[in-house]
Amino acid sequence: MSMLDTLLLISLLTVLLTGLGQRVTFIGWIATLLLTAQLLTLLLMGKLGYGGEIIDASFGFSILGQPLNWRYDALSWFFALITIGSALAGSAFAAGAWGDQYRKEGGNPGLLQFSIALNVLAMLLLLGSGDLLSLFIGWELVSWASLLLMVIAGGRASEFGMRYIVYATAGAMAVLAGLAIIFQLTGSFAYDDLAAVAPALNTLQIVTLTLLFFFGFGIKMGLLPFHLWQADAYAETPGPGTAFLGAISSRMGLYAILVVIIQLIGLVRLIEIEIPYSFLSLRDLLMWVAAISIIIPTFIALRQSDARRLLAWHGIGQGGYMLIGLLVLDPYGSAGGLMHVFNHATYQAALFLSVSAVIYRTRTSDLNRLGGLVTRMPLSFLVMLIGIIGLAGIPPMNGFVSKWLVYRSLIIEGMPLLFVASVIGTLGTILSVYKLIHNTFLGQLRLEHEHIREVPLSMTIPMLVLSAIVFITGFMPGLVLDWVGSAQVALGMPQLAHTLGGVESTQGSLDMIWVCSVLFGGFAVGALLFYSGNKAKRVHQLDNYAGGHFLTADVRYHYSDNFYAGLMHHIGSWYRGSFLWLESSLISVVSSLSGGAQLLYNSFHPALYLLMAITLSLYFFIG
Amino acid sequence: MNNIAFNIALPLLAAFLLPVIHNGSAKASRLVGPFVLLAMCWFAAAYFIFIEHPVALALGGFLPPLGISFHLDQLSLLMAVIIPLMLLLLWPYTNREGFREEALLLLLAGASSGMALSGDLFNIYVFYELLSVASFGLAASTHNGAAFAATFRYLVISGLGTVLALTGIGLIYTQTGTLNLAHIGQLAAQLDNNVGLAAFALIVLGIGVKAEIFPVNGWVPEVYATAKPRISALLAGLISKLAVLAIVRLLVVAYADTDALSLLLVLGILGIIWGELSAWRAKDLKRMFAFSSIGQLGMVLVAFSIPGEAGMFAGLAMMLHHLLVKPALFMLTENWSGSISSLTGAARQSPLGAALFILFALSLIGVPPFPGFWAKLIMVTGLVGADDSLYLLALGILLTATVIEANYLIRCAIQLYAPADENSSQSAKHGRLTLSISSALGVVLIISLFSITPLGNKLYQIAAEASNRSLYINTTLSNAQVPALRKIQ
């Protein structure tokens, strides 16, 4: 029995135990324990992250003459690490006080743990797929498992889950069509056969396959124009579930794109294919889709007044960075893209958990009904602060390193317009994350939140661990770049030369240890100046004055509603909801078509149809 | 060795004797049906297991093409096994209202076995007529105005269809001078002309009334919405498949290389579009399943229209899957009638029913690893393999239809699990019998999930045999056996 078998067995055990033990009150802790066991097993397979041999599962099936097998390489290991890590964070967060409160409100924490465990199992299977058929099976399992996680909250969440599953099924069907074409071309679903045939395919075949797979897998990433489902569906999931989904779920699309389009079909072929009447190659087209997927969702996030939706929209935008980096196909870009998967998962999970902590205490995530919580929940504030620095891509957190790599590659490879697009996205990110932390933790404290305390230890520990990872991997990005390098090799890409502190190369170097030292040196100087001055006087948060008048707590003097009014005055008219309009008109079309279809059955002329049909068919043959 | 002719003779005899037995002892009459069906199962299964190569049986002492012949290959025997099994499953065990329904079901069993086994076009027609009569009676057995109206509509359109089919058969007879399928196959060249193809079109649309082929399926939604769930399950699951198989037999022996394939393809595509779109908008569960079965039958037809073995394989896979899933879903509509929005919270009242609904819905959509996925995969690869733009169009429509299907089925599933309204007092509990029938089918589905590979191999073997035209012709015309019917009696 190989380590991979053990991993999958433990994962299956987690699913079974959480499934059977719905009524057990400490089910959350059992799930956490089992997820820890999964993480440890994965770490025992850690050689993979440093260029170890591929680990095969010792089981395999042959169905309808098609072999199905599973194996882990460095890429699968890297993604699996993130999957299990974020699941563990979510599960541990939900296990203690959060779960108790959730149960009191009528929720079922056992079901939540079960859904998380099921998602992990599905994802581990997908990540280990050794051929296209097992990839598709894993893909569908992941899709349907995440539906379960999305709808368990009930109510509006069901609607969003429904919308998600329509998009997901459409994507899956596109993938299925692509698989059928590949089967026709190669006679099997094996990776090797596709890789062998790919260079000989003609342009039409490559374009068809690429678009089918890009469409199919891209839907899960929320790439434009299929982005509408994601934010709502993720945001309505119960807190820790959101953290898990937001951290890793949509990256499964990236993984599949990596394996099928970049590795098997081959990006080089896409670069060769020119799109008629334009200056773009097929690869450029995909990159622009990624770039637009950065900009538009990020600026939609800017408009959100719900903390969870704001973060969920950013999840889509950040996915664009990963894809753009990987499509550049140089060591910098692909390393940046892959590293961003890890970094995004860590800070996004931390951010969602911190928002969940705020919801736990205040019962709301409405950014217009919060504020001033910094002194009440300092640890949650710290977590969110670290998280947003990561999300915005500012040193010293890890998000900066990966984004820097992506920017660097765009510059090196001479893609200035895409670079500008990414920077515009980052601008939107900075603005909106500021809105997030300002409206939640800074500003005026609301009277009803005066007696709020920090969340219990069972919730702060997972958040703090995640924040520590965000900082440490920002301070020493070499830790992650080792794994990323092995994943690059597994993908057949050039490896990025790196050190513990960052990148050491003639094309551009980055040493985060140095950057951080300078930064903290600066902070130290600032602190010295601050504390050497007069002692500041501490006043109560509700003790406020304006123009010499005392402000009572019920006066709202600090605006949070209609945030960025000035900016919105300029760009507000660009938000037209065109995609929403497109979606609803598509639904109307289907609705009226089906109305027409039913008309045929509602009227009482079946005999007439029969005669018409026979006339037409006779005409078909004779006429 | 037992004689397969019993599979037709026995139920018909039992059906006609049932009133007499009922007059003698009502209890005994209730035992007759299940006993006969078990016997049918036994005979057919014995043949199915021990048969090594297709056999043609000539009845009445004349060898084909003159005599009446049965064609026993794995496909027809498989159907001959499934028919009594299905009827046993859907048998009205709790019925205390007399013998009518039992008699009709036995009639149905005999007629459909005859249709599955017969190797002669005219016999197929006769059995089809018999089957129609039985199904009218069953459809109307709810005894209310709506059911009578729906059945009347069914009767009219089915009658017209029969006339068309008979015309088609007549045309074939004028062209070839024979009605034996194998003989027709031998003379297939004479049918590859306008008259021959017109005959095929007439037969397809005529028999297609039962096969729910678009556009002669106007009766479907009303009949399924008003009939008892058991009867809808039977009509949608079993009877429609038998009609499809009759068409496919004719297609294989006589029209495999002609334009007839494209007729089936076009009708199938239209069926998918119309069925799935209508189902998307359906307001109650029974109609939704009725429309969805129109769409599914369209898929089956498209699958059968793929040339060669691949088509037979895909068609059989889709067909058998639907045969398994749809009856189970129809059974669940018992007590889940009325508008879909009134089903809110039904999962709380009938958790097993809701779980089964989800299981079958997922398989119907084709979510791996459920059997429906493998059937769909076989079909999709077959469609791409056909290498023709019309088949690619069919592929696109099939995949789009799957999205629509996922939408309406999952919408229902979510509705079932939504928290119940306070004011919904309607009981959504399932009876024990209903649940056990659906569970039995669910168990079969799960078992087949774990034995996909042997099932797939067997099915491929059956498909290869059934799509082998020369084998069919040779079996009947050179190796027919005259069974010693008298000796057994």
Interface residues (C-beta under 8 A of the other chain):
Chain A: F61 S62 I63 L64 G65 F136 I137 E140 L141 W144 L147 V151 G154 S158 G161 M162 I165 V166 T169 A170 M173 A174 L176 A177 L179 A180 I181 F183 Q184 V590 S591 L593 S594 G595 G596 A597 Q598 L600 Y601 F604 H605 P606 A607 Y609 L610 L611 M612 A613 I614 S617 L618 F620 F621 I622
Chain B: R153 V156 I157 L160 G161 L164 N194 L197 A198 F200 A201 L202 V204 L205 V209 P215 V216 G218 W219 V220 P221 D259 L263 V266 I273 W274 L277 S278 W280 R281 A282 F291 L362 I365 V367 P368 P369 F373 W374 K376 L377 I378 V380 T381 L383 V384 G385 D387 L395 G396 L399 T400 T402 V403 I404 A406 N407 I410 R411 I414 Y417 A418 P419 I452 T453 G456
